[in-house]
Amino acid sequence: MAAGAMILVSLCGCDLFHKDKNDPMKSGGSSNSSIYEDEAVADKVEEINGYIDAYFYFETDEAMQEEAIYDSIMEGLDDPYSVYYTAEEFADLMETNSGEYVGVGCVVTQDVDMTISVVRPVPGSPAEEAGIMAEDIIVQVDDMEIIDQELTFVVDQIRGEEGTTAYIKVYRPSINDYLEFNVERRVVENVSVYSEILEGDIGYIQVQQFYENTSTEFTTAIEFLESQNVKGIIVDVRDNPGGLLTAVVDMCSYIMDGGVVCTTKDKSGFAIEEYKDTDDHSLDIPMVVLINGNSASASEIFAGAMKDTDKAEIVGTQSYGKGIVQSVIPLSDGTAIKLTVAKYFTPDGHDIHEIGVEPDYVVELPDGKLSAVNVEREDDTQLEEAVKIINEMAE
């Protein structure tokens, strides 16, 4: 890594840049793996290339073969969160976490079985207008069938030039059928915070994902609701797959009375960094946080911090359980890798990886629904319980 290079600490794709003081590559370190020095490996690669040169019918693309080598190094780690980015994919990744991007406008996630599903369409986006819905499983994009592809690669296929059309085929579990959509690619704004005042003077804030502008939007929403003298606030991070660590730390700092938001530890168990409340502001108002099985990563940091510091009651179902940290590391040629480097722990030291955050009040949605996106307000049992708790806390 070149001197002065930056590392992007990530919980759900990409987060804040910071100087890496202990980067072994800066001190002349090298890989501790012997595989690349193994003569047998080098001989086997040469043997394979010999057969390709002699017998492969089509023309070879050396640049594509080179990229495949880097992809394979990361795939060999057997970690779905550790991947290689081409220069174009890295640029797209940076764009995703900024204020806007060109695409169809749907938040997607990938399960451990590599299934890619829609968390939600962005309100007002081409995807929503076309009829794509939460829980749709993406099975084809243009001419490419989606089979075990990495999430960032699929997202890259969905995106494209403004004004072009993406063909997207999905499987919709609710009707046990496949649907096809032709969706225009447009500029999509990453508006992530929505707020309103519910009946009974209760503030409601939905945080859909954590982008660069999310903490500012969140603070603005809180200030408005307080100016309306609401009796309490419900923060809804259901179906929120995560995002920028900086955003969630800033949000927690705005609410908390001091202390640690979360701690990251490396594979040896040593603390890498404590993310502390550095904001003089704190919030003293009845609060409930809504979570579900699709609340992951940064959402779980928020819920865990609110629970451990007694700033809010947690309502819903067990969260996803992604308690590992990735760093996106830019390489010297404009490409990058994303690497799992640590676990994070809640203020009380809880390891929630593959466990999740346990709600204080376990409340299921009706009809076995796992996502709250398509649940009508009058059928939202989790929100109903949150309102009840706010009223009790405000008495």
ChimeraX attribute file (.defattr): number of C-alpha atoms within 10 A of each C-alpha:
attribute: neighborCount
match mode: 1-to-1
recipient: residues
	/A:1	15
	/A:2	11
	/A:3	10
	/A:4	9
	/A:5	16
	/A:6	19
	/A:7	21
	/A:8	20
	/A:9	26
	/A:10	26
	/A:11	29
	/A:12	25
	/A:13	25
	/A:14	25
	/A:15	26
	/A:16	19
	/A:17	16
	/A:18	11
	/A:19	11
	/A:20	15
	/A:21	8
	/A:22	8
	/A:23	15
	/A:24	12
	/A:25	12
	/A:26	15
	/A:27	9
	/A:28	8
	/A:29	9
	/A:30	9
	/A:31	9
	/A:32	7
	/A:33	8
	/A:34	8
	/A:35	11
	/A:36	11
	/A:37	9
	/A:38	10
	/A:39	11
	/A:40	11
	/A:41	12
	/A:42	12
	/A:43	11
	/A:44	11
	/A:45	11
	/A:46	12
	/A:47	12
	/A:48	11
	/A:49	13
	/A:50	12
	/A:51	10
	/A:52	14
	/A:53	12
	/A:54	9
	/A:55	9
	/A:56	11
	/A:57	8
	/A:58	7
	/A:59	8
	/A:60	11
	/A:61	8
	/A:62	9
	/A:63	8
	/A:64	9
	/A:65	11
	/A:66	10
	/A:67	13
	/A:68	12
	/A:69	12
	/A:70	15
	/A:71	17
	/A:72	12
	/A:73	13
	/A:74	18
	/A:75	16
	/A:76	10
	/A:77	13
	/A:78	9
	/A:79	12
	/A:80	17
	/A:81	23
	/A:82	22
	/A:83	25
	/A:84	27
	/A:85	24
	/A:86	18
	/A:87	15
	/A:88	11
	/A:89	17
	/A:90	21
	/A:91	14
	/A:92	18
	/A:93	18
	/A:94	13
	/A:95	13
	/A:96	21
	/A:97	21
	/A:98	13
	/A:99	15
	/A:100	13
	/A:101	21
	/A:102	19
	/A:103	29
	/A:104	27
	/A:105	28
	/A:106	23
	/A:107	19
	/A:108	20
	/A:109	22
	/A:110	20
	/A:111	10
	/A:112	9
	/A:113	8
	/A:114	15
	/A:115	17
	/A:116	25
	/A:117	23
	/A:118	19
	/A:119	25
	/A:120	25
	/A:121	22
	/A:122	21
	/A:123	16
	/A:124	11
	/A:125	20
	/A:126	22
	/A:127	24
	/A:128	18
	/A:129	16
	/A:130	15
	/A:131	13
	/A:132	25
	/A:133	21
	/A:134	21
	/A:135	22
	/A:136	21
	/A:137	23
	/A:138	23
	/A:139	19
	/A:140	18
	/A:141	20
	/A:142	13
	/A:143	10
	/A:144	12
	/A:145	14
	/A:146	19
	/A:147	12
	/A:148	12
	/A:149	13
	/A:150	19
	/A:151	21
	/A:152	19
	/A:153	14
	/A:154	19
	/A:155	20
	/A:156	14
	/A:157	14
	/A:158	22
	/A:159	20
	/A:160	18
	/A:161	12
	/A:162	14
	/A:163	13
	/A:164	13
	/A:165	19
	/A:166	20
	/A:167	15
	/A:168	21
	/A:169	21
	/A:170	23
	/A:171	18
	/A:172	18
	/A:173	11
	/A:174	9
	/A:175	7
	/A:176	8
	/A:177	9
	/A:178	14
	/A:179	15
	/A:180	16
	/A:181	16
	/A:182	17
	/A:183	24
	/A:184	22
	/A:185	23
	/A:186	20
	/A:187	16
	/A:188	20
	/A:189	18
	/A:190	22
	/A:191	18
	/A:192	21
	/A:193	23
	/A:194	14
	/A:195	20
	/A:196	14
	/A:197	15
	/A:198	13
	/A:199	8
	/A:200	11
	/A:201	16
	/A:202	22
	/A:203	26
	/A:204	24
	/A:205	20
	/A:206	20
	/A:207	23
	/A:208	26
	/A:209	27
	/A:210	27
	/A:211	26
	/A:212	21
	/A:213	17
	/A:214	25
	/A:215	23
	/A:216	15
	/A:217	18
	/A:218	24
	/A:219	16
	/A:220	13
	/A:221	20
	/A:222	21
	/A:223	10
	/A:224	15
	/A:225	22
	/A:226	15
	/A:227	9
	/A:228	13
	/A:229	11
	/A:230	18
	/A:231	19
	/A:232	23
	/A:233	25
	/A:234	27
	/A:235	23
	/A:236	28
	/A:237	26
	/A:238	27
	/A:239	29
	/A:240	27
	/A:241	27
	/A:242	28
	/A:243	27
	/A:244	27
	/A:245	26
	/A:246	20
	/A:247	22
	/A:248	26
	/A:249	23
	/A:250	21
	/A:251	22
	/A:252	27
	/A:253	24
	/A:254	21
	/A:255	21
	/A:256	24
	/A:257	18
	/A:258	17
	/A:259	15
	/A:260	20
	/A:261	28
	/A:262	23
	/A:263	21
	/A:264	20
	/A:265	18
	/A:266	16
	/A:267	10
	/A:268	7
	/A:269	10
	/A:270	10
	/A:271	15
	/A:272	14
	/A:273	12
	/A:274	16
	/A:275	18
	/A:276	18
	/A:277	22
	/A:278	17
	/A:279	16
	/A:280	11
	/A:281	13
	/A:282	15
	/A:283	15
	/A:284	11
	/A:285	17
	/A:286	20
	/A:287	26
	/A:288	28
	/A:289	27
	/A:290	27
	/A:291	31
	/A:292	31
	/A:293	19
	/A:294	24
	/A:295	30
	/A:296	30
	/A:297	30
	/A:298	28
	/A:299	34
	/A:300	31
	/A:301	29
	/A:302	22
	/A:303	31
	/A:304	27
	/A:305	26
	/A:306	23
	/A:307	22
	/A:308	16
	/A:309	17
	/A:310	12
	/A:311	22
	/A:312	24
	/A:313	22
	/A:314	26
	/A:315	26
	/A:316	25
	/A:317	25
	/A:318	22
	/A:319	27
	/A:320	23
	/A:321	20
	/A:322	26
	/A:323	25
	/A:324	23
	/A:325	25
	/A:326	23
	/A:327	25
	/A:328	27
	/A:329	23
	/A:330	20
	/A:331	17
	/A:332	11
	/A:333	10
	/A:334	12
	/A:335	16
	/A:336	21
	/A:337	19
	/A:338	24
	/A:339	21
	/A:340	21
	/A:341	18
	/A:342	23
	/A:343	22
	/A:344	26
	/A:345	23
	/A:346	25
	/A:347	21
	/A:348	15
	/A:349	11
	/A:350	17
	/A:351	17
	/A:352	23
	/A:353	18
	/A:354	12
	/A:355	14
	/A:356	23
	/A:357	29
	/A:358	21
	/A:359	21
	/A:360	16
	/A:361	16
	/A:362	15
	/A:363	20
	/A:364	17
	/A:365	18
	/A:366	12
	/A:367	7
	/A:368	7
	/A:369	12
	/A:370	17
	/A:371	18
	/A:372	23
	/A:373	15
	/A:374	12
	/A:375	14
	/A:376	9
	/A:377	11
	/A:378	8
	/A:379	13
	/A:380	15
	/A:381	18
	/A:382	23
	/A:383	23
	/A:384	13
	/A:385	18
	/A:386	26
	/A:387	23
	/A:388	11
	/A:389	19
	/A:390	22
	/A:391	16
	/A:392	10
	/A:393	15
	/A:394	11
	/A:395	6
